[in-house]
Amino acid sequence: MLQRIQTLYIAIAFALTFLLLYVPMADLDMTGLTSAAGTVLAEKYSYTAIGVKQYLTDPNFSGAVSGYYSHSIALLILVILILLIDVFIVVLYKKRILQMRICIFNIMMNLGIYALFFLFVMTTSSEITSSLGVSTPMNYHLPLTFPVINCVLTYLAFRAIQKDEALVRSLDRIR
């Protein structure tokens, strides 16, 4: 039901997961570095759940020309699946046992984001740095913690659903 605390937990988890689609979790900043060919680079790569967005800064143009360098289809599908599961958890308020099982599955899926993200980062960053002939560290951002926060929120929702189920069972015993 909408007035339950677990709905609030899942709604916050949904919002954080939705933000993963647009907010960069990491970036690779190569502005000012000299490539192996001797040219000064003006590139920045931002990693989101959709893919790697490339920002090319043209010195003659005051803005930034952007486009996608690479897409992460597996990570995008996983994030969309987690969003659907969050909605599904809220809708199944009458089937608490199934709700609890889906919460556990959702926690595992959120941890799977890390595996896919770091695999994606390793493959694309090594591809980018080797093609340009430079070495620069990856900068990680706060949205990278969103899946862990989602795991905590989903666990809190699991505990609230468990308490509701215990309350319903105790009322059934009284009758």
C-alpha positions as CSV (number, residue, x, y, z in Angstrom):
1,M,0.0,0.0,0.0
2,L,1.1,3.5,-0.6
3,Q,1.0,4.6,3.0
4,R,3.6,2.0,4.2
5,I,7.2,2.9,5.0
6,Q,8.5,0.2,2.6
7,T,6.9,2.1,-0.3
8,L,8.9,5.2,0.7
9,Y,12.1,3.1,0.8
10,I,11.5,1.6,-2.6
11,A,10.5,5.0,-4.1
12,I,13.8,6.5,-3.0
13,A,15.6,3.5,-4.4
14,F,13.7,4.0,-7.7
15,A,14.7,7.6,-7.8
16,L,18.4,6.9,-7.2
17,T,18.4,4.1,-9.8
18,F,16.7,6.4,-12.3
19,L,19.5,9.0,-11.7
20,L,22.1,6.4,-12.7
21,L,20.9,6.7,-16.3
22,Y,21.9,10.4,-16.5
23,V,24.4,11.3,-13.8
24,P,28.0,10.4,-14.5
25,M,29.4,7.7,-12.1
26,A,33.0,8.2,-13.3
27,D,35.0,10.3,-15.8
28,L,38.2,10.2,-17.6
29,D,39.6,13.7,-18.1
30,M,42.3,14.1,-20.7
31,T,42.2,17.9,-21.1
32,G,45.7,19.3,-21.4
33,L,47.5,16.0,-21.8
34,T,49.8,15.3,-24.7
35,S,49.1,12.2,-26.8
36,A,51.7,9.9,-28.3
37,A,51.4,11.8,-31.6
38,G,52.3,15.0,-29.8
39,T,48.9,16.7,-29.9
40,V,47.4,18.4,-26.9
41,L,44.1,16.6,-26.0
42,A,40.9,18.4,-25.1
43,E,38.7,15.4,-24.4
44,K,36.7,14.2,-21.4
45,Y,34.8,10.9,-21.1
46,S,31.8,10.6,-18.7
47,Y,30.6,7.1,-17.7
48,T,26.8,6.7,-17.1
49,A,24.6,3.6,-17.2
50,I,23.7,4.4,-20.8
51,G,27.3,4.5,-21.9
52,V,30.4,6.7,-22.3
53,K,29.7,10.2,-23.4
54,Q,32.6,12.0,-25.1
55,Y,33.1,15.7,-24.8
56,L,35.4,17.3,-27.3
57,T,36.3,20.9,-26.6
58,D,37.2,22.8,-29.7
59,P,39.4,25.8,-29.1
60,N,37.6,27.8,-31.8
61,F,34.2,27.0,-30.4
62,S,33.2,28.2,-26.9
63,G,31.0,25.2,-26.1
64,A,31.6,21.5,-26.0
65,V,30.7,19.1,-28.9
66,S,29.4,15.9,-27.4
67,G,28.4,12.4,-28.5
68,Y,28.5,8.9,-27.3
69,Y,31.8,7.1,-27.6
70,S,30.4,3.7,-26.6
71,H,27.1,2.3,-25.3
72,S,26.7,-0.1,-22.4
73,I,23.6,-2.2,-23.4
74,A,24.0,-4.8,-20.6
75,L,24.3,-2.1,-17.9
76,L,21.4,-0.2,-19.4
77,I,19.2,-3.3,-19.4
78,L,20.1,-4.1,-15.8
79,V,19.2,-0.6,-14.6
80,I,15.9,-0.7,-16.5
81,L,15.2,-4.1,-15.0
82,I,15.9,-2.8,-11.5
83,L,13.5,0.1,-12.1
84,L,10.8,-2.3,-13.2
85,I,11.4,-4.6,-10.2
86,D,11.1,-1.5,-7.9
87,V,7.7,-0.8,-9.4
88,F,6.7,-4.4,-9.2
89,I,7.6,-4.6,-5.4
90,V,5.3,-1.7,-4.7
91,V,2.4,-3.1,-6.7
92,L,2.6,-6.5,-5.0
93,Y,1.6,-5.2,-1.6
94,K,-1.0,-8.0,-1.0
95,K,1.6,-10.8,-1.6
96,R,4.1,-10.1,1.1
97,I,6.1,-13.3,0.8
98,L,6.7,-12.8,-2.9
99,Q,7.5,-9.1,-2.2
100,M,10.3,-10.2,0.2
101,R,11.7,-12.6,-2.3
102,I,11.8,-10.0,-5.0
103,C,13.5,-7.6,-2.6
104,I,16.3,-10.1,-2.1
105,F,16.6,-10.5,-5.9
106,N,16.7,-6.7,-6.3
107,I,19.6,-6.5,-3.8
108,M,21.6,-9.0,-5.9
109,M,20.7,-7.1,-9.1
110,N,22.0,-3.9,-7.5
111,L,25.3,-5.5,-6.6
112,G,25.5,-6.8,-10.2
113,I,25.6,-3.2,-11.4
114,Y,29.1,-2.9,-9.9
115,A,30.3,-6.0,-11.7
116,L,29.0,-4.7,-15.1
117,F,30.1,-1.2,-14.5
118,F,33.7,-2.0,-13.6
119,L,33.9,-4.4,-16.5
120,F,32.6,-1.7,-18.8
121,V,35.0,0.9,-17.3
122,M,38.0,-1.4,-17.6
123,T,37.4,-2.3,-21.2
124,T,36.6,1.2,-22.5
125,S,39.1,3.1,-20.5
126,S,42.0,0.8,-21.6
127,E,40.7,1.1,-25.2
128,I,40.6,4.9,-25.0
129,T,44.0,5.4,-23.3
130,S,45.7,2.9,-25.6
131,S,44.3,4.5,-28.7
132,L,45.4,8.0,-27.6
133,G,48.7,6.8,-26.1
134,V,48.2,8.5,-22.7
135,S,47.7,7.3,-19.2
136,T,45.4,9.1,-16.8
137,P,43.5,7.9,-13.6
138,M,39.8,7.4,-13.6
139,N,37.8,9.8,-11.4
140,Y,34.9,8.2,-9.6
141,H,31.9,10.2,-8.4
142,L,29.3,10.0,-5.7
143,P,26.6,8.3,-7.9
144,L,28.7,5.2,-7.8
145,T,27.4,4.7,-4.3
146,F,23.8,4.7,-5.4
147,P,23.6,0.9,-5.8
148,V,24.8,0.3,-2.2
149,I,22.3,2.9,-0.9
150,N,19.6,1.0,-2.9
151,C,20.7,-2.2,-1.3
152,V,20.3,-0.7,2.1
153,L,16.9,0.8,1.3
154,T,15.7,-2.4,-0.2
155,Y,16.8,-4.3,2.9
156,L,14.9,-1.8,5.1
157,A,11.9,-2.3,2.9
158,F,12.4,-6.1,3.3
159,R,12.4,-5.7,7.1
160,A,9.3,-3.6,7.0
161,I,7.5,-6.1,4.8
162,Q,8.6,-8.9,7.2
163,K,7.1,-7.0,10.1
164,D,3.8,-6.6,8.3
165,E,3.8,-10.3,7.5
166,A,4.5,-11.1,11.2
167,L,1.6,-8.8,12.3
168,V,-0.8,-10.4,9.8
169,R,0.2,-13.9,11.0
170,S,-0.2,-12.9,14.7
171,L,-3.7,-11.5,13.9
172,D,-4.6,-14.8,12.2
173,R,-3.6,-16.7,15.3
174,I,-5.9,-14.6,17.5
175,R,-8.9,-15.4,15.3
